[in-house]
Each structure stands twice: as structure tokens, then as C-alpha cells.
Amino acid sequence: MTVEDHTIAVVDDDPHLGKALARLLSVLGYRVELFASGAAFFEAAPSTKAKLILVDIDLGATSGLALVRQLSESGFSFSTIFMTGSHDETAEPECMALGALAFLRKPFDQYQLMEALAAGGVRLRQRDINESLTDQTA
């Protein structure tokens, strides 16, 4: 298995939060690609090593929801965890309808993020181990 299976793209227009999430995810053993806008991530989508995107719903010029729809319509498939600082109660069902693994309300802590990764079935390192064991027995 290659390192790209351990890469998470963080898409958030708040540079402080993006850097904090990158540090946390790095400590948890993930590689991180940071993007300050949906447009920047969409442009990088063909070459990203990320399998999962952690995306803010409110990205300023566009929304995380619009980004995920645009990616899907363009043939890209990423596991997605949405995050928001909004108290809009309609956001979570809309995100889940798009296939989100999880929905986090800011502020959230490292344990909530770790739980979202695990609950969504995104134990990337464990998957590598399982695939490696399967390859060895095949």
C-alpha cells in the first residue's frame, strides 16, 4: 500500500484552523494536503493523493456542498467529512444525503474528529493491514 491511502485533504478558508487540523492529523499519522478554497481543491483533484476530504461547508466564494457536488459530477470520488460553524439545522441532513461519512460542528476536539474518522470507516492504516494480510493469504 502506498502513502496516498494515508492522505487527507483539508479544505477550509480559515488558515489557522487549516494549520491546526493539519498538525492534529499529522500527529495521528496522516499526511495532509491543505487547500484554502474549493476552487483550489477542485483544480488539484486530478493529482491529489487524498482519499478523504475534510471540508468546511462555508468556504466564502463557494460552499463545501457545492464543491462535493462538482467533484461528483466531474467523476471524482472522495470520502467526505463536513464541518461547519453554522447552526443551520438543514446542513447536516443535506451533507449526509451527499454521502458524508460524518458531520462536525465547530468547535470540535480531536476526539470528535478521531471518532468521525473511525465511525465513517476511514481507518486507513487498519485497512492497509487488512489488505496486506489478504494479499499474503491469496
PALO-581594 format. One line per field, with one value per residue: x negated, y, z of N, C-alpha, C, O in turn; residue number from 1; chain. Coordinates in nm, 2 decimals, always signed. Example, Ala and Ser with C-alpha at 12.3 -4.5 7.8 and 13.67 -1.06 7.14 Angstrom:
2
n.east: (-1.32  -1.28)
n.north: (-0.57  -0.22)
n.up: (+0.78  +0.71)
ca.east: (-1.23  -1.37)
ca.north: (-0.45  -0.11)
ca.up: (+0.78  +0.71)
c.east: (-1.32  -1.29)
c.north: (-0.33  +0.00)
c.up: (+0.78  +0.79)
o.east: (-1.42  -1.34)
o.north: (-0.33  +0.11)
o.up: (+0.85  +0.80)
i: (1  2)
ch: (A  A)
END
This chain:
138
n.east: (-0.09  -0.05  -0.15  +0.05  +0.29  +0.30  +0.35  +0.51  +0.72  +0.75  +0.99  +1.04  +1.12  +1.02  +0.71  +0.58  +0.73  +0.71  +0.43  +0.41  +0.57  +0.42  +0.18  +0.28  +0.39  +0.15  +0.01  +0.17  +0.09  +0.15  +0.09  +0.12  +0.29  +0.33  +0.59  +0.71  +0.94  +1.24  +1.22  +0.94  +0.89  +1.05  +0.92  +0.68  +0.77  +0.74  +0.48  +0.44  +0.33  +0.50  +0.76  +0.97  +1.16  +1.17  +1.39  +1.49  +1.82  +1.89  +1.72  +1.66  +1.64  +1.76  +1.94  +1.88  +2.06  +2.13  +1.88  +1.84  +2.05  +1.98  +1.74  +1.83  +2.00  +1.80  +1.68  +1.51  +1.44  +1.45  +1.41  +1.59  +1.58  +1.78  +1.76  +1.87  +1.93  +2.17  +2.51  +2.72  +2.98  +3.05  +2.83  +2.68  +2.85  +2.85  +2.58  +2.53  +2.70  +2.55  +2.37  +2.19  +1.94  +1.93  +2.04  +1.93  +1.96  +1.82  +1.69  +1.49  +1.33  +1.02  +1.09  +1.35  +1.30  +1.14  +1.32  +1.51  +1.36  +1.32  +1.58  +1.68  +1.56  +1.30  +1.05  +0.77  +0.51  +0.56  +0.70  +0.50  +0.34  +0.52  +0.56  +0.31  +0.27  +0.47  +0.36  +0.14  +0.25  +0.37)
n.north: (-0.12  +0.22  +0.56  +0.74  +0.64  +0.73  +0.99  +1.30  +1.55  +1.88  +2.12  +2.44  +2.78  +2.92  +2.99  +2.94  +2.74  +2.54  +2.49  +2.40  +2.17  +2.02  +1.98  +1.82  +1.60  +1.51  +1.43  +1.21  +1.04  +1.08  +1.20  +1.53  +1.75  +2.08  +2.31  +2.63  +2.70  +2.59  +2.60  +2.58  +2.32  +2.17  +2.22  +2.08  +1.82  +1.61  +1.53  +1.49  +1.31  +1.24  +1.05  +1.11  +1.39  +1.66  +1.89  +2.23  +2.37  +2.63  +2.81  +3.07  +3.20  +2.99  +2.69  +2.41  +2.21  +2.26  +2.22  +1.94  +1.83  +1.92  +1.79  +1.53  +1.53  +1.56  +1.32  +1.25  +1.07  +1.10  +1.02  +1.19  +1.42  +1.66  +1.99  +2.26  +2.59  +2.69  +2.72  +2.61  +2.40  +2.25  +2.18  +1.95  +1.71  +1.75  +1.73  +1.46  +1.33  +1.36  +1.17  +1.19  +1.09  +1.18  +1.45  +1.74  +1.99  +2.30  +2.45  +2.16  +1.88  +1.69  +1.43  +1.40  +1.43  +1.21  +1.01  +1.06  +0.99  +0.72  +0.62  +0.66  +0.46  +0.50  +0.41  +0.42  +0.32  +0.07  -0.05  -0.09  -0.28  -0.49  -0.54  -0.61  -0.84  -1.00  -1.00  -1.16  -1.41  -1.48)
n.up: (+0.00  -0.07  +0.03  -0.04  +0.04  +0.30  +0.31  +0.38  +0.26  +0.36  +0.34  +0.39  +0.44  +0.65  +0.76  +1.00  +1.13  +0.94  +0.95  +1.21  +1.21  +1.02  +1.17  +1.38  +1.24  +1.13  +1.36  +1.42  +1.23  +0.97  +0.63  +0.51  +0.29  +0.24  +0.15  +0.06  -0.05  -0.22  -0.50  -0.53  -0.44  -0.62  -0.86  -0.80  -0.77  -0.97  -0.93  -0.66  -0.37  -0.18  -0.03  +0.13  +0.21  +0.43  +0.48  +0.50  +0.52  +0.47  +0.26  +0.18  -0.12  -0.24  -0.16  +0.06  +0.01  -0.25  -0.37  -0.33  -0.47  -0.73  -0.77  -0.77  -1.00  -1.18  -1.19  -0.98  -0.68  -0.35  -0.01  +0.24  +0.51  +0.65  +0.79  +1.01  +1.12  +1.15  +1.27  +1.13  +1.09  +0.87  +0.73  +0.81  +0.74  +0.46  +0.40  +0.47  +0.29  +0.07  +0.10  +0.30  +0.54  +0.80  +1.01  +1.14  +1.40  +1.45  +1.74  +1.74  +1.90  +1.92  +1.97  +1.88  +1.61  +1.56  +1.62  +1.42  +1.20  +1.25  +1.28  +1.03  +0.89  +0.81  +0.87  +0.78  +0.80  +0.93  +0.73  +0.54  +0.67  +0.68  +0.41  +0.33  +0.48  +0.35  +0.09  +0.14  +0.21  -0.02)
ca.east: (+0.00  -0.13  -0.12  +0.16  +0.40  +0.30  +0.35  +0.64  +0.72  +0.83  +1.04  +1.10  +1.07  +0.96  +0.58  +0.54  +0.79  +0.64  +0.30  +0.43  +0.61  +0.30  +0.09  +0.35  +0.39  +0.01  -0.02  +0.25  +0.03  +0.19  +0.03  +0.22  +0.28  +0.42  +0.64  +0.78  +1.07  +1.30  +1.16  +0.80  +0.90  +1.11  +0.81  +0.58  +0.84  +0.69  +0.35  +0.42  +0.31  +0.60  +0.88  +1.07  +1.16  +1.23  +1.42  +1.58  +1.94  +1.88  +1.58  +1.66  +1.70  +1.85  +1.97  +1.83  +2.16  +2.12  +1.76  +1.86  +2.14  +1.90  +1.64  +1.90  +2.04  +1.68  +1.63  +1.42  +1.50  +1.37  +1.48  +1.60  +1.63  +1.81  +1.75  +1.93  +1.95  +2.31  +2.61  +2.82  +3.01  +3.07  +2.70  +2.64  +2.92  +2.80  +2.44  +2.54  +2.76  +2.44  +2.28  +2.08  +1.91  +1.96  +2.07  +1.88  +1.99  +1.71  +1.56  +1.48  +1.20  +0.95  +1.16  +1.47  +1.25  +1.10  +1.45  +1.57  +1.28  +1.34  +1.72  +1.70  +1.49  +1.19  +0.93  +0.68  +0.40  +0.61  +0.74  +0.38  +0.30  +0.62  +0.54  +0.18  +0.30  +0.55  +0.27  +0.05  +0.32  +0.42)
ca.north: (+0.00  +0.35  +0.67  +0.81  +0.60  +0.79  +1.14  +1.37  +1.69  +1.97  +2.24  +2.54  +2.91  +2.98  +2.94  +2.90  +2.61  +2.45  +2.45  +2.32  +2.04  +1.96  +1.94  +1.72  +1.48  +1.46  +1.36  +1.09  +0.95  +1.10  +1.31  +1.63  +1.85  +2.19  +2.39  +2.74  +2.72  +2.48  +2.61  +2.53  +2.17  +2.12  +2.22  +1.98  +1.69  +1.51  +1.49  +1.47  +1.17  +1.22  +0.96  +1.17  +1.54  +1.72  +2.02  +2.33  +2.40  +2.77  +2.84  +3.20  +3.22  +2.87  +2.61  +2.27  +2.12  +2.28  +2.15  +1.79  +1.81  +1.95  +1.68  +1.41  +1.55  +1.55  +1.19  +1.22  +1.01  +1.11  +1.01  +1.33  +1.47  +1.80  +2.06  +2.39  +2.67  +2.73  +2.65  +2.58  +2.26  +2.18  +2.15  +1.81  +1.62  +1.77  +1.67  +1.31  +1.29  +1.36  +1.06  +1.22  +0.99  +1.24  +1.60  +1.80  +2.13  +2.37  +2.39  +2.02  +1.85  +1.58  +1.30  +1.40  +1.41  +1.07  +0.93  +1.07  +0.91  +0.57  +0.58  +0.66  +0.35  +0.56  +0.36  +0.39  +0.23  -0.06  -0.11  -0.13  -0.40  -0.59  -0.57  -0.67  -0.98  -1.06  -1.03  -1.27  -1.53  -1.51)
ca.up: (+0.00  -0.08  +0.12  -0.08  +0.12  +0.43  +0.29  +0.39  +0.21  +0.44  +0.26  +0.48  +0.41  +0.77  +0.76  +1.14  +1.15  +0.85  +1.00  +1.33  +1.16  +0.96  +1.28  +1.45  +1.16  +1.12  +1.48  +1.42  +1.14  +0.83  +0.55  +0.49  +0.19  +0.28  +0.05  +0.12  -0.12  -0.30  -0.63  -0.52  -0.43  -0.74  -0.95  -0.76  -0.75  -1.05  -0.89  -0.52  -0.32  -0.07  -0.05  +0.21  +0.23  +0.55  +0.41  +0.56  +0.44  +0.42  +0.21  +0.12  -0.25  -0.27  -0.04  +0.06  -0.05  -0.40  -0.41  -0.33  -0.59  -0.85  -0.78  -0.81  -1.13  -1.27  -1.19  -0.87  -0.57  -0.23  +0.12  +0.29  +0.64  +0.65  +0.92  +1.00  +1.24  +1.14  +1.34  +1.03  +1.11  +0.74  +0.67  +0.84  +0.65  +0.32  +0.38  +0.48  +0.17  -0.03  +0.13  +0.40  +0.64  +0.92  +1.01  +1.27  +1.43  +1.51  +1.76  +1.78  +1.95  +1.85  +1.99  +1.79  +1.47  +1.55  +1.62  +1.29  +1.11  +1.28  +1.26  +0.89  +0.83  +0.74  +0.94  +0.66  +0.84  +0.96  +0.60  +0.48  +0.74  +0.64  +0.27  +0.33  +0.52  +0.24  -0.02  +0.18  +0.21  -0.16)
c.east: (-0.09  -0.07  +0.01  +0.29  +0.41  +0.31  +0.50  +0.62  +0.81  +0.86  +1.11  +1.04  +1.01  +0.82  +0.53  +0.60  +0.73  +0.51  +0.31  +0.48  +0.50  +0.21  +0.16  +0.35  +0.25  -0.03  +0.05  +0.19  +0.07  +0.10  +0.15  +0.19  +0.38  +0.46  +0.73  +0.91  +1.11  +1.24  +1.02  +0.80  +0.95  +1.00  +0.71  +0.64  +0.78  +0.55  +0.33  +0.40  +0.42  +0.72  +1.00  +1.05  +1.23  +1.26  +1.52  +1.70  +1.93  +1.74  +1.57  +1.72  +1.79  +1.88  +1.91  +1.93  +2.15  +1.99  +1.78  +1.95  +2.06  +1.80  +1.71  +1.95  +1.92  +1.62  +1.53  +1.50  +1.41  +1.46  +1.48  +1.65  +1.65  +1.79  +1.81  +1.93  +2.09  +2.40  +2.73  +2.85  +3.04  +2.94  +2.66  +2.71  +2.87  +2.67  +2.45  +2.61  +2.66  +2.34  +2.17  +2.06  +1.94  +1.98  +2.03  +1.92  +1.87  +1.77  +1.57  +1.34  +1.14  +1.02  +1.29  +1.42  +1.21  +1.22  +1.51  +1.49  +1.31  +1.49  +1.75  +1.63  +1.36  +1.06  +0.83  +0.57  +0.44  +0.65  +0.61  +0.33  +0.39  +0.59  +0.40  +0.20  +0.37  +0.45  +0.18  +0.12  +0.37  +0.32)
c.north: (+0.12  +0.45  +0.74  +0.77  +0.66  +0.94  +1.19  +1.51  +1.77  +2.09  +2.33  +2.68  +2.98  +2.92  +2.89  +2.76  +2.51  +2.40  +2.37  +2.18  +1.96  +1.90  +1.81  +1.59  +1.42  +1.38  +1.22  +0.99  +0.97  +1.21  +1.40  +1.72  +1.96  +2.27  +2.50  +2.77  +2.60  +2.48  +2.55  +2.37  +2.11  +2.11  +2.11  +1.84  +1.58  +1.45  +1.46  +1.33  +1.14  +1.13  +1.02  +1.32  +1.58  +1.86  +2.10  +2.35  +2.54  +2.81  +2.98  +3.21  +3.10  +2.80  +2.47  +2.18  +2.13  +2.21  +2.00  +1.76  +1.82  +1.84  +1.55  +1.41  +1.54  +1.42  +1.16  +1.16  +1.02  +1.08  +1.15  +1.34  +1.62  +1.86  +2.20  +2.46  +2.72  +2.65  +2.61  +2.43  +2.18  +2.13  +2.00  +1.71  +1.63  +1.71  +1.51  +1.26  +1.28  +1.25  +1.08  +1.11  +1.05  +1.39  +1.65  +1.95  +2.19  +2.44  +2.24  +1.99  +1.72  +1.45  +1.29  +1.38  +1.26  +0.98  +0.94  +0.99  +0.76  +0.53  +0.58  +0.55  +0.40  +0.52  +0.32  +0.30  +0.09  -0.13  -0.16  -0.27  -0.52  -0.63  -0.64  -0.82  -1.06  -1.10  -1.15  -1.40  -1.57  -1.59)
c.up: (+0.00  +0.01  +0.08  +0.00  +0.26  +0.42  +0.30  +0.34  +0.31  +0.36  +0.35  +0.45  +0.54  +0.79  +0.89  +1.16  +1.06  +0.90  +1.13  +1.30  +1.10  +1.07  +1.35  +1.37  +1.14  +1.24  +1.48  +1.31  +0.99  +0.76  +0.52  +0.37  +0.23  +0.15  +0.11  +0.05  -0.19  -0.44  -0.63  -0.52  -0.56  -0.85  -0.93  -0.76  -0.84  -1.00  -0.74  -0.48  -0.21  -0.12  +0.03  +0.21  +0.35  +0.50  +0.49  +0.47  +0.39  +0.39  +0.15  -0.01  -0.30  -0.15  -0.05  +0.00  -0.20  -0.45  -0.43  -0.45  -0.72  -0.87  -0.83  -0.95  -1.23  -1.26  -1.08  -0.75  -0.45  -0.11  +0.18  +0.43  +0.63  +0.79  +0.90  +1.13  +1.25  +1.23  +1.26  +1.05  +0.98  +0.68  +0.69  +0.75  +0.51  +0.30  +0.38  +0.35  +0.06  -0.01  +0.23  +0.50  +0.78  +0.90  +1.14  +1.28  +1.50  +1.64  +1.79  +1.83  +1.88  +1.86  +1.90  +1.64  +1.46  +1.55  +1.48  +1.18  +1.12  +1.24  +1.11  +0.82  +0.76  +0.83  +0.83  +0.69  +0.86  +0.83  +0.53  +0.54  +0.69  +0.49  +0.25  +0.37  +0.42  +0.13  +0.02  +0.18  +0.07  -0.24)
o.east: (-0.20  +0.03  +0.07  +0.38  +0.51  +0.27  +0.59  +0.53  +0.92  +0.77  +1.22  +0.92  +0.96  +0.80  +0.46  +0.53  +0.71  +0.48  +0.24  +0.43  +0.49  +0.16  +0.09  +0.32  +0.24  -0.09  +0.00  +0.24  +0.03  +0.04  +0.26  +0.07  +0.50  +0.38  +0.81  +0.98  +1.04  +1.21  +0.98  +0.72  +0.90  +0.99  +0.65  +0.57  +0.76  +0.52  +0.22  +0.45  +0.43  +0.76  +1.11  +0.94  +1.34  +1.17  +1.62  +1.69  +1.96  +1.66  +1.48  +1.85  +1.87  +1.84  +1.88  +1.89  +2.15  +1.99  +1.74  +1.92  +2.07  +1.78  +1.66  +1.93  +1.94  +1.51  +1.47  +1.62  +1.30  +1.58  +1.38  +1.74  +1.56  +1.81  +1.81  +1.94  +2.13  +2.37  +2.84  +2.77  +3.04  +2.94  +2.62  +2.65  +2.86  +2.64  +2.39  +2.57  +2.68  +2.25  +2.07  +2.16  +1.99  +1.95  +2.08  +1.90  +1.83  +1.88  +1.67  +1.25  +1.21  +1.02  +1.32  +1.49  +1.24  +1.22  +1.56  +1.55  +1.32  +1.51  +1.84  +1.63  +1.32  +0.98  +0.81  +0.54  +0.38  +0.63  +0.61  +0.29  +0.35  +0.59  +0.39  +0.14  +0.34  +0.46  +0.14  +0.05  +0.42  +0.35)
o.north: (+0.13  +0.44  +0.80  +0.85  +0.64  +1.01  +1.13  +1.58  +1.73  +2.16  +2.31  +2.69  +3.10  +2.80  +2.79  +2.67  +2.40  +2.28  +2.27  +2.09  +1.84  +1.79  +1.71  +1.48  +1.30  +1.27  +1.12  +0.88  +0.89  +1.29  +1.36  +1.76  +1.93  +2.30  +2.48  +2.86  +2.51  +2.37  +2.48  +2.31  +2.01  +2.02  +2.05  +1.74  +1.47  +1.34  +1.43  +1.24  +1.03  +1.13  +0.98  +1.37  +1.53  +1.95  +2.05  +2.36  +2.56  +2.83  +3.01  +3.22  +3.12  +2.85  +2.42  +2.08  +2.03  +2.15  +1.94  +1.65  +1.73  +1.79  +1.48  +1.32  +1.51  +1.39  +1.05  +1.20  +0.96  +1.12  +1.22  +1.27  +1.69  +1.79  +2.25  +2.39  +2.79  +2.54  +2.58  +2.35  +2.06  +2.05  +1.93  +1.62  +1.53  +1.65  +1.45  +1.15  +1.21  +1.23  +1.01  +1.04  +0.97  +1.45  +1.61  +2.02  +2.13  +2.49  +2.20  +2.06  +1.67  +1.37  +1.18  +1.31  +1.20  +0.88  +0.84  +0.92  +0.68  +0.43  +0.50  +0.54  +0.33  +0.61  +0.20  +0.21  -0.01  -0.25  -0.26  -0.36  -0.62  -0.75  -0.73  -0.91  -1.18  -1.21  -1.23  -1.50  -1.69  -1.62)
o.up: (+0.06  +0.07  +0.17  +0.01  +0.33  +0.52  +0.24  +0.38  +0.33  +0.31  +0.39  +0.43  +0.53  +0.82  +0.90  +1.21  +1.10  +0.89  +1.15  +1.36  +1.12  +1.06  +1.37  +1.42  +1.12  +1.23  +1.54  +1.29  +0.91  +0.83  +0.51  +0.36  +0.25  +0.06  +0.20  +0.10  -0.22  -0.49  -0.73  -0.58  -0.60  -0.93  -1.02  -0.75  -0.80  -1.03  -0.69  -0.55  -0.17  -0.23  +0.01  +0.22  +0.38  +0.49  +0.54  +0.35  +0.27  +0.47  +0.07  -0.02  -0.38  -0.04  -0.16  -0.07  -0.27  -0.56  -0.53  -0.52  -0.81  -0.99  -0.92  -1.03  -1.35  -1.32  -1.08  -0.73  -0.44  -0.11  +0.16  +0.47  +0.60  +0.89  +0.79  +1.24  +1.34  +1.26  +1.31  +1.02  +0.99  +0.59  +0.60  +0.69  +0.43  +0.20  +0.30  +0.31  -0.04  -0.08  +0.23  +0.54  +0.87  +0.80  +1.25  +1.18  +1.60  +1.64  +1.87  +1.80  +1.79  +1.77  +1.85  +1.57  +1.36  +1.48  +1.43  +1.10  +1.03  +1.18  +1.06  +0.70  +0.66  +0.85  +0.81  +0.61  +0.82  +0.81  +0.47  +0.47  +0.65  +0.46  +0.17  +0.31  +0.39  +0.07  -0.07  +0.16  +0.05  -0.36)
i: (1  2  3  4  5  6  7  8  9  10  11  12  13  14  15  16  17  18  19  20  21  22  23  24  25  26  27  28  29  30  31  32  33  34  35  36  37  38  39  40  41  42  43  44  45  46  47  48  49  50  51  52  53  54  55  56  57  58  59  60  61  62  63  64  65  66  67  68  69  70  71  72  73  74  75  76  77  78  79  80  81  82  83  84  85  86  87  88  89  90  91  92  93  94  95  96  97  98  99  100  101  102  103  104  105  106  107  108  109  110  111  112  113  114  115  116  117  118  119  120  121  122  123  124  125  126  127  128  129  130  131  132  133  134  135  136  137  138)
ch: (A  A  A  A  A  A  A  A  A  A  A  A  A  A  A  A  A  A  A  A  A  A  A  A  A  A  A  A  A  A  A  A  A  A  A  A  A  A  A  A  A  A  A  A  A  A  A  A  A  A  A  A  A  A  A  A  A  A  A  A  A  A  A  A  A  A  A  A  A  A  A  A  A  A  A  A  A  A  A  A  A  A  A  A  A  A  A  A  A  A  A  A  A  A  A  A  A  A  A  A  A  A  A  A  A  A  A  A  A  A  A  A  A  A  A  A  A  A  A  A  A  A  A  A  A  A  A  A  A  A  A  A  A  A  A  A  A  A)
END
